Amino acid sequence: MASLYRKKGSDIWYYSVSINGRHHQCSTRTSDKRLAMEVAKASEADIIRCAHDIPTVNKNIYTFNKVFEDYLKSLNNAEKTIKSKTSASKHILPYFENKNIVKISLSDIERYQFERRTAILNLPKNAGKRDSEISFRSLNIEITTLHHFFNYCIKKGILDKNPASGVKRLNELSRLKTLSDDDIDKLIAGATNKLTRDLITFLIYTGCRKGEALNLKWDNVDLQNDLIAIKGTKTKYDRHIPISKPLKEILKGIERKDCLYLFNKNGDKLSDFKRSFKTACKNAGFKDLRIHDLRHVFASKMVMNGASLYITGELLGHRTTQMTKRYSHLVPDTLKKAVNAAFSKD
């Protein structure tokens, strides 16, 4: 007879039953004990029918498309995260379509990864390139989205384990762009209005993400103590950034216009500045520069001027040292000086 039990840290009931010497365990996908017992009894009956080649009754099938739609609706992440997962779904949904989630295995996901990788390799822009010369970032985002989705299914009691676990990430080409002082001056000069110039300068001097800058309020800018408090960041950790002398002059020159937000247009919060940034890049002669690259410019300048990777990571708001290690190649002279100082007999 079927018996019920719970796994540690879970409200979902699981059933255990032995039929003809074989042990069966599975989730009932419910935290209601009475309903769980009914599910367990029905499952036990189906197992007995299967063991004696008797047709089983139709079970509730969790189709991928339907549950994935619920998953997207449940997201409470930043707008950029939701956008990336929605974009990833354009490839994911047509592939898995109406498949039963409980029947999707690791090999199914690895097959998906292989087919998408092949499609990316065959793109005209990648013709003749080696794997190491091609970025599979978009595919990695798709696999990460699948991993998060199956974790959602586990929380909902649909699955017991994540079939995407163990899928290896593919190569991603780094976009660690940096600019010389002359290039920075050209970019700022290329802006056609003061607001864009101030924003570009602010991002370069602070290493903030675009969303952090646009959401920054005057209440979080302390010009007396030269400190900026970045609240509600992507990593959900607050951090503080010192205000340098050049940045302080920029901040003093920004008009408040009775607006809570630092960067505003005619008193209204600025929602984006992609178009004006693109214009600045065009005027400066930069064809492949993105707003997020200004964050890398800040990090590069910090590291190349002697700041440790730890300090740089703290200012950027990195939660792991691995993220900041991307800039380690910029400090060969700093590392060399450290080694020489450690073993010097003078």
C-alpha positions in Angstrom: 0.0 0.0 0.0 1.3 3.5 -0.9 2.7 5.6 1.9 3.4 9.3 2.1 6.5 11.3 3.1 8.0 14.7 2.8 11.5 15.7 1.8 13.5 18.0 4.1 12.6 21.6 3.4 9.7 20.8 1.2 5.9 21.1 1.7 5.2 18.7 -1.2 4.1 15.2 -0.4 5.8 12.2 -2.0 4.5 8.6 -2.2 6.3 5.3 -1.9 4.9 2.0 -3.0 6.3 -1.5 -3.8 4.7 -3.6 -6.5 6.0 -7.0 -7.5 9.3 -6.4 -5.7 9.9 -3.1 -7.4 10.0 0.1 -5.4 8.4 3.3 -6.8 8.8 6.8 -5.4 7.4 10.0 -6.9 6.0 13.5 -6.1 2.3 13.9 -5.7 2.8 17.6 -6.7 0.7 18.8 -3.8 1.1 20.0 -0.2 -2.5 18.9 0.6 -2.2 15.5 2.5 -5.7 14.3 1.7 -5.2 15.1 -2.0 -1.7 13.6 -1.9 -3.1 10.3 -0.7 -5.7 10.2 -3.5 -2.9 10.8 -6.0 -0.8 8.1 -4.4 -3.7 5.6 -4.6 -4.4 6.5 -8.2 -0.7 6.2 -9.1 -0.5 2.8 -7.3 -3.5 1.6 -9.4 -1.8 2.8 -12.6 1.5 1.0 -11.6 -0.5 -2.2 -11.0 -2.3 -1.8 -14.4 1.0 -1.3 -16.1 2.6 -4.3 -14.5 -0.3 -6.5 -15.8 -0.5 -4.8 -19.3 -3.8 -3.2 -18.5 -4.3 0.2 -20.2 -3.8 3.0 -17.7 -6.1 6.0 -17.3 -4.9 9.3 -18.7 -2.8 11.3 -16.3 -2.5 15.1 -16.2 0.3 16.0 -18.6 2.4 19.1 -17.9 3.1 20.4 -21.3 6.3 22.5 -21.7 4.6 25.5 -23.4 1.9 25.9 -20.8 4.1 25.7 -17.8 6.8 27.9 -19.4 4.2 30.6 -20.0 3.3 30.5 -16.2 7.0 30.6 -15.4 7.5 33.9 -17.4 4.5 35.4 -15.7 6.0 34.6 -12.3 9.3 36.4 -12.9 9.9 39.3 -10.5 13.4 40.0 -11.8 14.8 43.2 -13.3 13.4 44.2 -16.7 16.6 43.3 -18.4 16.5 39.7 -17.0 12.9 39.2 -18.1 13.7 40.5 -21.5 16.6 38.1 -21.9 14.5 35.1 -20.9 11.7 36.1 -23.1 14.2 36.4 -26.0 15.6 33.0 -25.2 12.1 31.5 -25.3 11.9 32.3 -29.0 14.3 29.3 -29.6 13.3 27.2 -26.6 9.5 27.1 -27.1 9.5 25.9 -30.7 11.9 23.1 -29.8 10.2 21.6 -26.8 6.6 22.7 -27.8 4.0 20.3 -26.3 6.5 17.8 -24.8 5.6 16.4 -21.3 8.0 18.1 -18.9 8.4 15.0 -16.8 9.8 13.2 -19.8 12.4 15.8 -20.7 15.9 14.4 -19.9 19.5 15.6 -19.8 20.1 14.1 -23.2 17.1 16.1 -24.6 18.7 19.4 -23.4 22.2 18.4 -24.6 20.6 17.6 -28.0 19.0 21.0 -28.0 22.3 22.7 -27.2 24.1 20.7 -30.0 21.5 21.7 -32.6 21.5 25.4 -31.6 25.3 25.4 -31.5 25.3 23.9 -35.1 22.9 26.6 -36.2 25.1 29.4 -34.8 28.2 27.9 -36.4 26.4 28.0 -39.8 25.5 31.7 -39.6 27.1 33.7 -42.4 29.0 35.9 -40.0 30.6 32.8 -38.5 31.6 31.1 -41.7 35.2 29.8 -41.6 35.7 30.7 -37.9 36.9 28.3 -35.2 34.7 27.6 -32.1 37.1 29.7 -30.0 36.4 32.7 -32.3 32.6 32.5 -31.9 30.6 33.6 -28.9 27.8 31.3 -27.8 26.5 33.8 -25.2 22.9 33.7 -26.5 22.9 29.9 -26.3 24.3 30.0 -22.8 21.5 32.3 -21.8 19.0 29.8 -23.2 20.5 26.9 -21.2 20.5 29.1 -18.1 16.9 30.0 -18.7 16.0 26.2 -19.0 17.9 25.6 -15.8 15.9 28.3 -13.9 12.7 27.0 -15.5 13.2 23.5 -14.3 14.0 24.8 -10.8 10.6 26.5 -11.0 9.0 23.2 -11.9 10.7 21.6 -8.9 9.2 24.3 -6.6 5.8 23.7 -8.1 6.2 19.9 -7.4 6.1 19.0 -11.1 9.7 17.6 -11.1 11.9 16.0 -8.5 15.2 16.9 -10.1 16.6 19.4 -12.7 17.3 17.7 -16.0 19.4 20.7 -17.1 22.0 20.2 -14.3 25.4 19.2 -15.6 25.0 20.9 -19.0 28.3 22.7 -19.7 28.5 26.3 -20.9 30.1 27.0 -24.2 32.7 29.7 -25.2 31.8 33.3 -24.7 34.0 36.0 -26.2 34.8 38.8 -23.8 33.7 42.3 -24.5 36.1 44.0 -22.1 36.3 47.2 -24.1 38.5 50.0 -22.8 39.1 53.5 -23.9 42.2 55.8 -23.7 41.9 59.2 -22.2 41.8 60.7 -25.7 39.0 58.3 -26.7 37.0 59.2 -23.6 37.3 62.9 -24.4 36.2 62.2 -28.0 33.1 60.2 -26.8 32.0 63.0 -24.4 32.6 65.7 -27.0 30.5 63.6 -29.4 27.4 64.0 -27.3 25.0 66.6 -28.7 23.5 67.7 -25.3 24.6 68.2 -21.7 22.4 65.4 -20.3 24.1 62.8 -22.5 27.6 64.2 -21.7 26.8 64.1 -18.0 25.5 60.5 -18.2 28.5 59.2 -20.2 30.9 60.9 -17.7 29.0 59.6 -14.7 29.1 56.0 -16.0 32.8 56.2 -16.7 33.6 57.7 -13.3 31.5 55.3 -11.3 31.3 52.0 -13.1 27.5 52.0 -12.6 25.1 50.0 -14.7 22.8 52.0 -16.9 19.8 51.1 -14.9 21.5 52.1 -11.6 22.4 55.5 -13.0 18.9 56.2 -14.4 17.3 55.1 -11.1 19.6 57.1 -8.9 17.9 59.6 -6.7 19.3 62.8 -5.3 18.6 61.5 -1.8 21.3 58.8 -2.4 23.9 61.4 -3.5 25.9 62.8 -0.5 28.0 65.7 -1.9 29.1 66.6 1.6 30.8 63.3 2.3 31.5 62.5 -1.4 29.6 59.3 -1.5 26.9 57.7 -3.8 24.7 55.0 -2.4 23.5 52.5 -5.1 20.3 51.0 -3.9 18.3 48.0 -5.2 21.0 46.7 -7.5 20.9 43.8 -9.9 22.6 41.6 -7.3 20.2 42.9 -4.6 23.0 44.3 -2.5 23.5 48.0 -1.8 26.9 49.5 -2.3 28.6 52.8 -2.0 30.8 54.6 -4.5 33.2 57.5 -3.6 32.7 60.7 -5.6 36.0 61.8 -7.3 36.7 65.5 -7.6 36.0 65.6 -11.4 32.7 63.8 -10.8 31.7 66.2 -8.0 32.0 69.1 -10.4 29.7 67.2 -12.9 27.1 66.5 -10.2 27.2 70.1 -9.0 26.3 71.2 -12.5 23.2 69.1 -12.8 20.0 71.0 -12.2 17.4 69.3 -9.9 14.3 70.9 -11.5 12.2 69.5 -8.6 12.8 66.0 -9.7 13.7 63.1 -7.4 16.0 61.5 -9.9 19.5 62.7 -10.7 19.1 62.3 -14.5 15.9 63.9 -15.8 14.6 65.7 -18.8 12.6 68.7 -18.1 11.8 67.4 -14.6 10.8 63.9 -15.8 12.8 60.8 -15.0 14.9 59.7 -18.0 13.9 56.2 -19.2 16.8 55.6 -21.6 19.5 57.3 -23.7 20.4 54.7 -26.4 19.7 57.0 -29.3 21.8 60.0 -28.0 24.6 57.6 -26.9 24.6 56.1 -30.4 24.9 59.6 -31.9 27.8 60.4 -29.5 29.6 57.2 -30.7 29.0 58.0 -34.3 30.4 61.5 -33.9 33.4 60.1 -32.0 34.1 57.5 -34.7 33.3 54.4 -32.5 31.3 51.7 -34.4 31.2 49.0 -31.8 30.7 50.6 -28.4 27.8 49.9 -26.1 26.6 51.7 -23.0 27.6 48.8 -20.8 31.1 49.0 -22.1 31.6 52.2 -20.1 31.4 50.0 -17.0 34.4 48.1 -18.4 36.2 51.4 -19.0 35.9 52.3 -15.4 37.1 48.8 -14.2 40.0 48.9 -16.7 41.2 52.3 -15.5 40.9 51.3 -11.8 43.0 48.2 -12.3 45.6 49.8 -14.6 46.1 52.5 -12.1 47.0 50.1 -9.3 43.6 49.3 -7.7 43.3 45.7 -6.5 40.9 43.3 -8.2 39.1 43.1 -4.8 38.5 46.9 -4.5 37.5 47.0 -8.2 35.0 44.2 -7.7 33.6 45.9 -4.6 33.0 49.2 -6.5 31.4 47.3 -9.4 29.2 45.4 -7.1 30.5 42.0 -8.1 29.3 39.2 -5.8 32.1 36.8 -6.9 35.8 37.3 -7.4 35.5 35.3 -10.6 33.7 38.2 -12.3 36.5 40.6 -11.5 39.2 38.2 -12.6 38.4 39.1 -16.2 40.5 42.2 -15.7 43.6 40.5 -14.3 45.3 40.6 -17.7 45.5 44.4 -17.4 47.8 44.4 -14.3 51.0 42.6 -15.4 53.2 45.5 -14.2 51.3 45.7 -10.8 51.8 41.9 -10.3 55.4 42.2 -11.3 56.0 44.9 -8.8 54.3 42.9 -6.0 56.5 39.9 -6.7 59.7 42.0 -6.8 58.8 43.7 -3.6 58.1 40.4 -1.8 61.4 38.9 -2.6 63.6 42.0 -2.5 66.5 41.9 0.0 66.8 45.7 0.2 
